[in-house]
Amino acid sequence: DAGVIQSPRHEVTEMGQEVTLRCKPISGHNSLFWYRQTMMRGLELLIYFNNNVPIDDSGMPEDRFSAKMPNASFSTLKIQPSEPRDSAVYFCASSLATGLPPSEQFFGPGTRLTVL
Amino acid sequence: AQSVTQLDSQVPVFEEAPVELRCNYSSSVSVYLFWYVQYPNQGLQLLLKYLSGSTLVESINGFEAEFNKSQTSFHLRKPSVHISDTAEYFCAVSNFNNDMRFGAGTRLTVKP
């Protein structure tokens, strides 16, 4: 298995531009998570999906952020418009949730976003 | 909601010395505890986990952690570290709804 795939690996954009980050979870996994990592705030959970349905988006910082999961093999995180403070590494993770106990999350390599 | 506190942001240690990375959690319900490791420019990888049963859990590369309910702790230890253990280590707690919360991380630097 190729693991969790994220694209692009690096993104440099200018303030005000739209940014779309993509994630392909591990085949067969039914839960998907988006995290943001910065030096100041550490690793933050932004949103997670279960069976393609958003379960908790309380970590999404503002309305400029949106996430979708149109099918079991693809998710996007969009920032529109982007701001310099959005610069961070964004991780996608997936797991096979079968109830209790909770399952291991498998992380992608991350997308390093720089907003100038 | 559950939360995790990692008491040390950075831990420098010499090669072959023992190390302990501290983790305390808070939760009003039963918890499941994890340690993840992040090597430079990579995503997080599971190191070990406590779900139930024996309170002492081990990883394949010599790390161990002990779940202590009375002290709400899940400290990570290794009796002798290697240069290759240099990485950032994250403690995480999850409950029945699969919502996992990570600590701020501890950067372990092993010096020769």
gemmi code that builds the backbone of each chain (N, CA, C; Angstrom):
import gemmi

chains = {
    "A": [
        ("ASP", (0.852, -1.191, 0.000), (0.000, 0.000, 0.000), (0.887, 1.241, 0.000)),
        ("ALA", (0.464, 2.274, -0.752), (1.294, 3.463, -0.879), (1.198, 4.352, 0.337)),
        ("GLY", (0.326, 4.091, 1.257), (0.150, 4.966, 2.392), (-0.727, 6.135, 2.029)),
        ("VAL", (-0.817, 7.089, 2.931), (-1.604, 8.291, 2.683), (-0.813, 9.197, 1.732)),
        ("ILE", (-1.485, 9.651, 0.702), (-0.817, 10.472, -0.306), (-1.347, 11.895, -0.226)),
        ("GLN", (-0.429, 12.833, -0.162), (-0.820, 14.239, -0.138), (-0.153, 14.978, -1.294)),
        ("SER", (-0.875, 15.932, -1.835), (-0.290, 16.791, -2.863), (-0.855, 18.194, -2.755)),
        ("PRO", (-0.073, 19.201, -3.113), (1.357, 19.088, -3.406), (2.156, 18.904, -2.124)),
        ("ARG", (3.434, 18.621, -2.238), (4.273, 18.506, -1.043), (4.690, 19.888, -0.546)),
        ("HIS", (4.844, 20.795, -1.479), (5.193, 22.171, -1.134), (4.326, 23.105, -1.961)),
        ("GLU", (3.894, 24.192, -1.329), (3.075, 25.181, -2.037), (3.491, 26.552, -1.548)),
        ("VAL", (3.862, 27.394, -2.491), (4.162, 28.784, -2.168), (3.178, 29.647, -2.940)),
        ("THR", (2.487, 30.520, -2.252), (1.477, 31.335, -2.904), (1.486, 32.733, -2.301)),
        ("GLU", (0.770, 33.609, -2.936), (0.691, 34.973, -2.425), (-0.608, 35.209, -1.673)),
        ("MET", (-0.544, 36.086, -0.734), (-1.719, 36.417, 0.061), (-2.897, 36.742, -0.836)),
        ("GLY", (-4.044, 36.197, -0.481), (-5.252, 36.452, -1.243), (-5.584, 35.372, -2.248)),
        ("GLN", (-4.620, 34.530, -2.555), (-4.853, 33.455, -3.520), (-5.576, 32.284, -2.861)),
        ("GLU", (-6.242, 31.518, -3.699), (-6.893, 30.292, -3.222), (-5.886, 29.152, -3.221)),
        ("VAL", (-5.933, 28.353, -2.168), (-5.042, 27.204, -2.049), (-5.884, 25.946, -1.849)),
        ("THR", (-5.557, 24.892, -2.573), (-6.255, 23.619, -2.408), (-5.243, 22.526, -2.130)),
        ("LEU", (-5.411, 21.878, -1.003), (-4.570, 20.761, -0.614), (-5.362, 19.475, -0.800)),
        ("ARG", (-4.678, 18.437, -1.252), (-5.364, 17.194, -1.597), (-4.838, 16.016, -0.802)),
        ("CYS", (-5.713, 15.073, -0.578), (-5.346, 13.893, 0.210), (-6.044, 12.663, -0.324)),
        ("LYS", (-5.271, 11.602, -0.464), (-5.833, 10.286, -0.799), (-5.558, 9.372, 0.378)),
        ("PRO", (-6.585, 8.932, 1.102), (-6.352, 8.069, 2.266), (-5.977, 6.649, 1.842)),
        ("ILE", (-5.573, 5.869, 2.802), (-5.278, 4.461, 2.546), (-6.570, 3.756, 2.151)),
        ("SER", (-6.485, 2.935, 1.126), (-7.653, 2.229, 0.634), (-8.279, 1.380, 1.735)),
        ("GLY", (-9.601, 1.524, 1.894), (-10.309, 0.747, 2.910), (-10.502, 1.482, 4.223)),
        ("HIS", (-9.741, 2.555, 4.429), (-9.933, 3.338, 5.650), (-11.212, 4.157, 5.549)),
        ("ASN", (-11.881, 4.341, 6.695), (-13.156, 5.042, 6.673), (-13.151, 6.354, 7.455)),
        ("SER", (-12.016, 6.690, 8.048), (-11.917, 7.968, 8.765), (-10.752, 8.763, 8.197)),
        ("LEU", (-10.955, 10.072, 8.079), (-9.915, 10.931, 7.533), (-9.822, 12.198, 8.368)),
        ("PHE", (-8.589, 12.614, 8.623), (-8.325, 13.735, 9.515), (-7.423, 14.756, 8.803)),
        ("TRP", (-7.685, 16.024, 9.038), (-6.801, 17.099, 8.586), (-6.226, 17.797, 9.809)),
        ("TYR", (-4.884, 17.931, 9.827), (-4.190, 18.606, 10.914), (-3.347, 19.748, 10.346)),
        ("ARG", (-3.062, 20.709, 11.205), (-2.142, 21.792, 10.868), (-1.054, 21.823, 11.942)),
        ("GLN", (0.202, 21.948, 11.493), (1.317, 21.987, 12.431), (2.112, 23.267, 12.252)),
        ("THR", (2.280, 24.015, 13.334), (3.111, 25.205, 13.346), (3.984, 25.185, 14.597)),
        ("MET", (5.033, 25.981, 14.572), (5.907, 26.051, 15.738), (5.149, 26.627, 16.930)),
        ("MET", (4.311, 27.613, 16.640), (3.635, 28.322, 17.733), (2.520, 27.485, 18.358)),
        ("ARG", (1.778, 26.777, 17.552), (0.552, 26.120, 18.040), (0.638, 24.604, 18.048)),
        ("GLY", (1.750, 24.058, 17.565), (1.888, 22.609, 17.559), (0.978, 21.966, 16.529)),
        ("LEU", (0.494, 20.766, 16.844), (-0.340, 19.995, 15.928), (-1.805, 20.189, 16.311)),
        ("GLU", (-2.569, 20.731, 15.396), (-3.980, 21.036, 15.669), (-4.871, 20.220, 14.739)),
        ("LEU", (-5.900, 19.618, 15.297), (-6.900, 18.935, 14.482), (-7.845, 19.969, 13.897)),
        ("LEU", (-7.964, 19.983, 12.584), (-8.843, 20.943, 11.924), (-10.245, 20.362, 11.733)),
        ("ILE", (-10.306, 19.151, 11.185), (-11.590, 18.531, 10.877), (-11.376, 17.046, 10.692)),
        ("TYR", (-12.402, 16.242, 10.993), (-12.294, 14.849, 10.604), (-13.618, 14.325, 10.063)),
        ("PHE", (-13.490, 13.360, 9.186), (-14.606, 12.739, 8.489), (-14.706, 11.271, 8.893)),
        ("ASN", (-15.922, 10.787, 8.957), (-16.174, 9.369, 9.136), (-17.133, 8.943, 8.030)),
        ("ASN", (-16.731, 7.947, 7.232), (-17.545, 7.524, 6.085), (-17.958, 8.718, 5.226)),
        ("ASN", (-17.014, 9.594, 4.963), (-17.140, 10.763, 4.082), (-17.969, 11.892, 4.667)),
        ("VAL", (-18.434, 11.740, 5.882), (-19.277, 12.762, 6.506), (-18.450, 13.545, 7.530)),
        ("PRO", (-18.472, 14.871, 7.479), (-17.727, 15.640, 8.489), (-18.349, 15.450, 9.866)),
        ("ILE", (-17.511, 15.034, 10.829), (-18.003, 14.750, 12.178), (-17.748, 15.921, 13.116)),
        ("ASP", (-16.549, 16.495, 13.013), (-16.178, 17.582, 13.918), (-15.306, 18.566, 13.148)),
        ("ASP", (-15.815, 19.757, 12.929), (-15.030, 20.783, 12.239), (-14.748, 21.953, 13.164)),
        ("SER", (-14.823, 21.717, 14.456), (-14.633, 22.805, 15.417), (-13.219, 23.366, 15.388)),
        ("GLY", (-12.285, 22.640, 14.821), (-10.914, 23.114, 14.746), (-10.619, 23.968, 13.529)),
        ("MET", (-11.555, 24.066, 12.619), (-11.351, 24.903, 11.435), (-11.292, 26.354, 11.894)),
        ("PRO", (-10.198, 27.051, 11.589), (-9.975, 28.361, 12.202), (-10.980, 29.437, 11.793)),
        ("GLU", (-11.367, 29.470, 10.534), (-12.274, 30.516, 10.090), (-13.019, 30.046, 8.851)),
        ("ASP", (-13.947, 30.881, 8.426), (-14.727, 30.538, 7.238), (-13.883, 30.475, 5.978)),
        ("ARG", (-12.681, 30.984, 6.040), (-11.802, 30.911, 4.861), (-11.372, 29.469, 4.590)),
        ("PHE", (-11.511, 28.625, 5.606), (-11.121, 27.222, 5.474), (-12.360, 26.368, 5.206)),
        ("SER", (-12.224, 25.454, 4.248), (-13.306, 24.504, 3.995), (-12.694, 23.169, 3.596)),
        ("ALA", (-13.380, 22.096, 3.931), (-12.902, 20.757, 3.588), (-14.052, 19.936, 3.038)),
        ("LYS", (-13.705, 19.099, 2.074), (-14.705, 18.223, 1.471), (-14.148, 16.820, 1.340)),
        ("MET", (-15.048, 15.877, 1.306), (-14.669, 14.494, 1.036), (-15.755, 13.910, 0.136)),
        ("PRO", (-15.636, 14.105, -1.152), (-16.683, 13.675, -2.086), (-16.825, 12.165, -2.201)),
        ("ASN", (-15.746, 11.443, -1.905), (-15.807, 9.973, -1.917), (-14.761, 9.417, -0.961)),
        ("ALA", (-14.744, 8.114, -0.826), (-13.897, 7.473, 0.183), (-12.413, 7.559, -0.131)),
        ("SER", (-12.057, 7.985, -1.342), (-10.650, 7.959, -1.712), (-10.068, 9.340, -1.985)),
        ("PHE", (-10.783, 10.389, -1.577), (-10.272, 11.717, -1.904), (-10.857, 12.774, -0.963)),
        ("SER", (-9.984, 13.682, -0.530), (-10.439, 14.810, 0.283), (-9.632, 16.044, -0.089)),
        ("THR", (-10.248, 17.200, 0.066), (-9.555, 18.459, -0.168), (-9.727, 19.386, 1.021)),
        ("LEU", (-8.705, 20.197, 1.233), (-8.760, 21.285, 2.206), (-8.467, 22.561, 1.433)),
        ("LYS", (-9.402, 23.493, 1.475), (-9.271, 24.705, 0.686), (-9.179, 25.920, 1.595)),
        ("ILE", (-8.313, 26.836, 1.223), (-8.185, 28.103, 1.943), (-8.403, 29.227, 0.932)),
        ("GLN", (-9.419, 30.034, 1.182), (-9.745, 31.107, 0.251), (-10.376, 32.284, 0.999)),
        ("PRO", (-9.736, 33.439, 1.023), (-8.389, 33.724, 0.524), (-7.323, 33.361, 1.539)),
        ("SER", (-6.147, 33.051, 1.073), (-5.065, 32.669, 1.980), (-4.416, 33.917, 2.586)),
        ("GLU", (-3.837, 33.724, 3.792), (-3.154, 34.802, 4.501), (-1.806, 34.273, 4.995)),
        ("PRO", (-0.846, 35.167, 5.240), (0.483, 34.707, 5.697), (0.406, 33.845, 6.957)),
        ("ARG", (-0.527, 34.106, 7.844), (-0.617, 33.320, 9.084), (-1.122, 31.899, 8.846)),
        ("ASP", (-1.519, 31.600, 7.622), (-1.906, 30.218, 7.287), (-0.690, 29.355, 6.966)),
        ("SER", (0.474, 29.972, 6.891), (1.690, 29.212, 6.599), (1.909, 28.158, 7.673)),
        ("ALA", (2.064, 26.916, 7.237), (2.158, 25.794, 8.170), (2.402, 24.530, 7.350)),
        ("VAL", (2.572, 23.419, 8.068), (2.546, 22.113, 7.414), (1.180, 21.495, 7.696)),
        ("TYR", (0.517, 21.078, 6.645), (-0.813, 20.491, 6.771), (-0.703, 18.986, 6.539)),
        ("PHE", (-1.170, 18.228, 7.517), (-1.117, 16.771, 7.430), (-2.525, 16.211, 7.248)),
        ("CYS", (-2.589, 15.180, 6.454), (-3.777, 14.368, 6.336), (-3.461, 13.014, 6.967)),
        ("ALA", (-4.431, 12.438, 7.658), (-4.257, 11.108, 8.251), (-5.523, 10.309, 8.020)),
        ("SER", (-5.375, 8.993, 7.969), (-6.569, 8.151, 7.834), (-6.475, 6.970, 8.791)),
        ("SER", (-7.625, 6.399, 9.085), (-7.663, 5.225, 9.956), (-8.870, 4.377, 9.588)),
        ("LEU", (-8.842, 3.127, 10.061), (-9.987, 2.243, 9.903), (-10.688, 2.189, 11.249)),
        ("ALA", (-11.759, 2.933, 11.373), (-12.490, 3.005, 12.633), (-13.512, 1.888, 12.675)),
        ("THR", (-13.366, 1.012, 13.672), (-14.293, -0.121, 13.806), (-15.006, -0.071, 15.143)),
        ("GLY", (-15.100, 1.104, 15.738), (-15.701, 1.231, 17.062), (-14.601, 1.363, 18.093)),
        ("LEU", (-14.757, 0.709, 19.208), (-13.736, 0.789, 20.246), (-12.856, -0.462, 20.187)),
        ("PRO", (-11.572, -0.389, 20.526), (-10.859, 0.844, 20.844), (-10.544, 1.642, 19.590)),
        ("PRO", (-10.157, 2.908, 19.747), (-9.839, 3.728, 18.572), (-8.630, 3.171, 17.833)),
        ("SER", (-8.597, 3.445, 16.545), (-7.580, 2.860, 15.679), (-6.405, 3.804, 15.477)),
        ("GLU", (-5.301, 3.216, 15.099), (-4.108, 3.992, 14.765), (-4.391, 4.886, 13.571)),
        ("GLN", (-3.896, 6.093, 13.619), (-3.985, 7.000, 12.473), (-2.682, 6.917, 11.693)),
        ("PHE", (-2.810, 6.843, 10.379), (-1.657, 6.816, 9.496), (-1.545, 8.184, 8.825)),
        ("PHE", (-0.389, 8.789, 8.959), (-0.203, 10.148, 8.478), (0.453, 10.175, 7.098)),
        ("GLY", (0.046, 11.169, 6.320), (0.735, 11.454, 5.072), (1.993, 12.262, 5.337)),
        ("PRO", (2.765, 12.551, 4.291), (4.035, 13.268, 4.455), (3.861, 14.764, 4.694)),
        ("GLY", (2.643, 15.259, 4.497), (2.389, 16.672, 4.754), (2.562, 17.548, 3.531)),
        ("THR", (1.888, 18.697, 3.575), (2.063, 19.754, 2.575), (2.570, 20.987, 3.306)),
        ("ARG", (3.736, 21.440, 2.896), (4.285, 22.665, 3.508), (3.778, 23.865, 2.723)),
        ("LEU", (2.941, 24.659, 3.365), (2.336, 25.835, 2.727), (3.018, 27.103, 3.207)),
        ("THR", (3.435, 27.914, 2.254), (3.993, 29.225, 2.557), (3.161, 30.273, 1.843)),
        ("VAL", (2.614, 31.194, 2.601), (1.816, 32.289, 2.025), (2.600, 33.585, 2.218)),
        ("LEU", (2.956, 34.185, 1.103), (3.793, 35.398, 1.150), (2.960, 36.668, 1.268)),
    ],
    "B": [
        ("ALA", (-13.722, 17.770, 27.084), (-12.901, 17.106, 26.078), (-11.553, 16.727, 26.681)),
        ("GLN", (-10.942, 15.703, 26.104), (-9.660, 15.252, 26.626), (-8.544, 16.174, 26.157)),
        ("SER", (-7.440, 16.183, 26.886), (-6.290, 16.997, 26.508), (-5.021, 16.343, 27.017)),
        ("VAL", (-3.901, 16.785, 26.455), (-2.606, 16.221, 26.791), (-1.624, 17.344, 27.070)),
        ("THR", (-0.782, 17.164, 28.071), (0.290, 18.107, 28.373), (1.622, 17.376, 28.324)),
        ("GLN", (2.492, 17.861, 27.475), (3.853, 17.344, 27.446), (4.718, 18.388, 28.135)),
        ("LEU", (5.329, 17.989, 29.197), (5.946, 18.940, 30.114), (7.265, 19.510, 29.603)),
        ("ASP", (7.904, 18.836, 28.687), (9.207, 19.277, 28.196), (9.136, 19.518, 26.698)),
        ("SER", (9.487, 20.723, 26.259), (9.469, 20.991, 24.828), (10.725, 20.448, 24.143)),
        ("GLN", (11.835, 20.424, 24.886), (13.087, 19.920, 24.328), (13.813, 19.082, 25.377)),
        ("VAL", (14.365, 17.964, 24.927), (15.153, 17.110, 25.820), (16.447, 16.750, 25.095)),
        ("PRO", (17.564, 17.356, 25.502), (18.853, 16.943, 24.949), (19.458, 15.849, 25.832)),
        ("VAL", (20.064, 14.865, 25.192), (20.640, 13.759, 25.956), (21.804, 13.186, 25.157)),
        ("PHE", (22.759, 12.620, 25.869), (23.891, 11.988, 25.189), (23.544, 10.552, 24.798)),
        ("GLU", (24.195, 10.113, 23.738), (23.997, 8.744, 23.246), (24.277, 7.735, 24.355)),
        ("GLU", (23.471, 6.709, 24.404), (23.526, 5.591, 25.359), (23.021, 5.974, 26.757)),
        ("ALA", (22.597, 7.207, 26.935), (22.009, 7.606, 28.225), (20.525, 7.243, 28.233)),
        ("PRO", (19.928, 7.111, 29.434), (18.481, 6.875, 29.513), (17.721, 8.181, 29.292)),
        ("VAL", (16.468, 8.044, 28.884), (15.646, 9.235, 28.667), (14.209, 8.960, 29.099)),
        ("GLU", (13.554, 10.003, 29.570), (12.131, 9.944, 29.889), (11.468, 11.181, 29.317)),
        ("LEU", (10.442, 10.984, 28.526), (9.637, 12.078, 27.988), (8.293, 12.029, 28.697)),
        ("ARG", (7.925, 13.149, 29.315), (6.761, 13.137, 30.187), (5.478, 13.538, 29.464)),
        ("CYS", (4.397, 12.887, 29.868), (3.088, 13.147, 29.276), (2.025, 12.984, 30.359)),
        ("ASN", (1.198, 13.993, 30.517), (0.046, 13.913, 31.407), (-1.216, 14.210, 30.616)),
        ("TYR", (-2.289, 13.550, 30.960), (-3.525, 13.742, 30.214), (-4.656, 14.119, 31.166)),
        ("SER", (-5.715, 14.653, 30.601), (-6.927, 14.884, 31.367), (-8.108, 14.427, 30.531)),
        ("SER", (-9.015, 13.721, 31.196), (-10.211, 13.239, 30.513), (-11.220, 12.832, 31.558)),
        ("SER", (-12.479, 13.009, 31.232), (-13.540, 12.635, 32.164), (-14.067, 11.232, 31.892)),
        ("VAL", (-13.566, 10.615, 30.834), (-14.011, 9.257, 30.502), (-12.791, 8.375, 30.282)),
        ("SER", (-13.040, 7.124, 29.981), (-11.926, 6.212, 29.718), (-11.101, 6.718, 28.547)),
        ("VAL", (-9.821, 6.502, 28.644), (-8.939, 7.023, 27.602), (-8.101, 5.920, 26.973)),
        ("TYR", (-7.642, 6.243, 25.806), (-6.684, 5.416, 25.096), (-5.493, 6.329, 24.775)),
        ("LEU", (-4.307, 5.839, 25.009), (-3.129, 6.704, 24.944), (-2.140, 6.204, 23.899)),
        ("PHE", (-1.476, 7.150, 23.262), (-0.583, 6.852, 22.154), (0.681, 7.712, 22.257)),
        ("TRP", (1.768, 7.176, 21.746), (2.952, 7.967, 21.456), (3.241, 7.829, 19.957)),
        ("TYR", (3.409, 8.991, 19.316), (3.798, 9.037, 17.915), (5.187, 9.678, 17.823)),
        ("VAL", (5.938, 9.319, 16.770), (7.243, 9.905, 16.528), (7.240, 10.548, 15.149)),
        ("GLN", (7.878, 11.714, 15.068), (7.991, 12.419, 13.781), (9.454, 12.689, 13.500)),
        ("TYR", (9.971, 12.041, 12.450), (11.335, 12.306, 12.007), (11.310, 13.528, 11.090)),
        ("PRO", (12.435, 14.197, 10.914), (12.461, 15.437, 10.124), (11.834, 15.266, 8.747)),
        ("ASN", (10.979, 16.215, 8.414), (10.330, 16.280, 7.095), (9.455, 15.062, 6.796)),
        ("GLN", (8.933, 14.445, 7.827), (8.038, 13.309, 7.637), (6.767, 13.502, 8.451)),
        ("GLY", (5.782, 12.670, 8.151), (4.574, 12.654, 8.961), (4.788, 11.875, 10.247)),
        ("LEU", (3.773, 11.837, 11.078), (3.871, 11.118, 12.344), (3.691, 9.618, 12.128)),
        ("GLN", (4.387, 8.840, 12.953), (4.261, 7.381, 12.912), (3.962, 6.885, 14.323)),
        ("LEU", (3.093, 5.896, 14.425), (2.776, 5.348, 15.739), (3.984, 4.635, 16.316)),
        ("LEU", (4.299, 4.945, 17.567), (5.409, 4.299, 18.272), (4.877, 3.186, 19.184)),
        ("LEU", (3.897, 3.504, 19.997), (3.253, 2.511, 20.850), (1.912, 3.055, 21.335)),
        ("LYS", (1.103, 2.163, 21.914), (-0.224, 2.582, 22.349), (-0.672, 1.767, 23.556)),
        ("TYR", (-1.502, 2.391, 24.378), (-2.178, 1.709, 25.467), (-3.674, 1.753, 25.190)),
        ("LEU", (-4.267, 0.573, 25.102), (-5.715, 0.486, 24.893), (-6.397, -0.131, 26.101)),
        ("SER", (-5.817, -1.215, 26.615), (-6.355, -1.883, 27.801), (-5.334, -2.928, 28.223)),
        ("GLY", (-5.603, -3.604, 29.335), (-4.732, -4.687, 29.759), (-3.504, -4.186, 30.480)),
        ("SER", (-2.364, -4.784, 30.186), (-1.125, -4.422, 30.861), (-0.844, -2.935, 30.722)),
        ("THR", (-0.472, -2.330, 31.842), (-0.239, -0.881, 31.818), (1.122, -0.528, 31.232)),
        ("LEU", (1.973, -1.512, 31.036), (3.289, -1.271, 30.448), (3.265, -1.750, 29.005)),
        ("VAL", (3.537, -0.833, 28.086), (3.540, -1.188, 26.670), (4.906, -0.873, 26.084)),
        ("GLU", (5.291, -1.642, 25.066), (6.627, -1.507, 24.499), (6.566, -1.346, 22.986)),
        ("SER", (7.592, -0.686, 22.443), (7.727, -0.587, 20.998), (8.822, -1.540, 20.535)),
        ("ILE", (8.923, -1.704, 19.223), (9.898, -2.647, 18.693), (11.324, -2.099, 18.777)),
        ("ASN", (11.480, -0.797, 18.978), (12.831, -0.222, 19.001), (13.259, 0.194, 20.410)),
        ("GLY", (12.695, -0.459, 21.434), (13.225, -0.300, 22.779), (12.564, 0.740, 23.654)),
        ("PHE", (11.599, 1.484, 23.130), (10.862, 2.424, 23.969), (9.766, 1.689, 24.754)),
        ("GLU", (9.418, 2.226, 25.901), (8.303, 1.708, 26.658), (7.567, 2.863, 27.330)),
        ("ALA", (6.304, 2.644, 27.629), (5.516, 3.660, 28.325), (4.603, 2.959, 29.305)),
        ("GLU", (4.341, 3.603, 30.406), (3.487, 3.015, 31.429), (2.294, 3.903, 31.706)),
        ("PHE", (1.123, 3.329, 31.593), (-0.117, 4.029, 31.899), (-0.300, 4.055, 33.413)),
        ("ASN", (-0.380, 5.247, 33.981), (-0.580, 5.400, 35.410), (-1.857, 6.208, 35.614)),
        ("LYS", (-2.926, 5.492, 35.959), (-4.231, 6.147, 36.056), (-4.292, 7.125, 37.224)),
        ("SER", (-3.681, 6.767, 38.336), (-3.764, 7.630, 39.522), (-3.028, 8.953, 39.310)),
        ("GLN", (-1.965, 8.895, 38.504), (-1.206, 10.112, 38.223), (-1.556, 10.697, 36.857)),
        ("THR", (-2.501, 10.106, 36.188), (-2.914, 10.523, 34.832), (-1.703, 10.782, 33.952)),
        ("SER", (-0.801, 9.808, 33.913), (0.426, 9.983, 33.145), (0.652, 8.812, 32.201)),
        ("PHE", (1.456, 9.072, 31.200), (1.835, 8.048, 30.214), (3.227, 8.409, 29.717)),
        ("HIS", (4.202, 8.360, 30.600), (5.563, 8.778, 30.276), (6.255, 7.748, 29.378)),
        ("LEU", (7.081, 8.254, 28.481), (7.817, 7.410, 27.540), (9.263, 7.303, 28.009)),
        ("ARG", (9.810, 6.081, 27.978), (11.171, 5.881, 28.481), (11.946, 4.991, 27.516)),
        ("LYS", (13.261, 5.203, 27.555), (14.164, 4.289, 26.868), (15.446, 4.231, 27.688)),
        ("PRO", (15.948, 3.029, 27.995), (17.103, 2.923, 28.882), (18.421, 3.384, 28.248)),
        ("SER", (18.492, 3.342, 26.909), (19.729, 3.717, 26.240), (19.390, 4.219, 24.833)),
        ("VAL", (19.584, 5.512, 24.592), (19.153, 6.078, 23.310), (20.271, 6.049, 22.276)),
        ("HIS", (19.851, 6.087, 21.014), (20.776, 6.127, 19.886), (20.612, 7.449, 19.154)),
        ("ILE", (21.623, 7.794, 18.375), (21.552, 9.002, 17.548), (20.283, 8.986, 16.695)),
        ("SER", (19.928, 7.820, 16.207), (18.777, 7.690, 15.311), (17.433, 7.931, 16.009)),
        ("ASP", (17.439, 8.035, 17.331), (16.198, 8.342, 18.066), (15.891, 9.834, 18.054)),
        ("THR", (16.799, 10.632, 17.526), (16.550, 12.072, 17.429), (15.322, 12.327, 16.577)),
        ("ALA", (14.321, 12.968, 17.174), (13.040, 13.177, 16.496), (12.144, 13.979, 17.436)),
        ("GLU", (10.941, 14.265, 16.962), (9.945, 14.884, 17.824), (8.933, 13.808, 18.217)),
        ("TYR", (8.568, 13.807, 19.479), (7.687, 12.783, 20.012), (6.402, 13.436, 20.514)),
        ("PHE", (5.278, 12.856, 20.097), (3.971, 13.399, 20.453), (3.186, 12.370, 21.253)),
        ("CYS", (2.676, 12.808, 22.376), (1.740, 12.012, 23.153), (0.333, 12.384, 22.705)),
        ("ALA", (-0.557, 11.406, 22.656), (-1.919, 11.675, 22.193), (-2.912, 10.878, 23.022)),
        ("VAL", (-4.106, 11.436, 23.171), (-5.172, 10.769, 23.914), (-6.429, 10.725, 23.054)),
        ("SER", (-7.123, 9.611, 23.116), (-8.359, 9.462, 22.363), (-9.407, 8.860, 23.279)),
        ("ASN", (-10.656, 9.139, 22.971), (-11.710, 8.507, 23.752), (-12.650, 7.737, 22.838)),
        ("PHE", (-13.845, 7.489, 23.274), (-14.738, 6.566, 22.579), (-15.147, 7.052, 21.205)),
        ("ASN", (-15.046, 8.362, 20.938), (-15.512, 8.862, 19.647), (-14.399, 9.014, 18.620)),
        ("ASN", (-13.245, 8.402, 18.887), (-12.152, 8.394, 17.915), (-11.521, 9.761, 17.683)),
        ("ASP", (-11.840, 10.719, 18.526), (-11.282, 12.072, 18.423), (-9.948, 12.078, 19.167)),
        ("MET", (-8.845, 12.192, 18.432), (-7.516, 12.109, 19.032), (-6.951, 13.510, 19.206)),
        ("ARG", (-6.427, 13.783, 20.387), (-5.816, 15.084, 20.688), (-4.341, 14.882, 21.000)),
        ("PHE", (-3.518, 15.703, 20.365), (-2.082, 15.570, 20.515), (-1.519, 16.622, 21.465)),
        ("GLY", (-0.427, 16.258, 22.144), (0.314, 17.226, 22.919), (1.150, 18.101, 22.014)),
        ("ALA", (1.847, 19.053, 22.618), (2.636, 20.026, 21.856), (3.910, 19.432, 21.290)),
        ("GLY", (4.282, 18.247, 21.763), (5.470, 17.592, 21.245), (6.697, 17.856, 22.106)),
        ("THR", (7.614, 16.875, 22.108), (8.908, 17.005, 22.774), (9.984, 16.685, 21.762)),
        ("ARG", (10.878, 17.618, 21.575), (11.975, 17.390, 20.631), (13.123, 16.724, 21.367)),
        ("LEU", (13.395, 15.466, 21.019), (14.497, 14.719, 21.604), (15.714, 14.846, 20.699)),
        ("THR", (16.804, 15.340, 21.261), (18.064, 15.459, 20.517), (19.101, 14.585, 21.207)),
        ("VAL", (19.605, 13.602, 20.481), (20.618, 12.700, 21.020), (21.970, 13.133, 20.474)),
        ("LYS", (22.879, 13.444, 21.381), (24.191, 13.952, 20.998), (25.239, 12.861, 21.174)),
        ("PRO", (26.242, 12.848, 20.271), (27.294, 11.817, 20.382), (28.215, 12.073, 21.567)),
    ],
}
model = gemmi.Model(1)
for chain_id, residues in chains.items():
    chain = gemmi.Chain(chain_id)
    for i, (resn, *xyz) in enumerate(residues, 1):
        res = gemmi.Residue()
        res.name, res.seqid = resn, gemmi.SeqId(i, " ")
        for name, pos in zip(("N", "CA", "C"), xyz):
            atom = gemmi.Atom()
            atom.name, atom.element = name, gemmi.Element(name[0])
            atom.pos, atom.b_iso = gemmi.Position(*pos), 0.0
            res.add_atom(atom)
        chain.add_residue(res)
    model.add_chain(chain)
structure = gemmi.Structure()
structure.add_model(model)
structure.setup_entities()
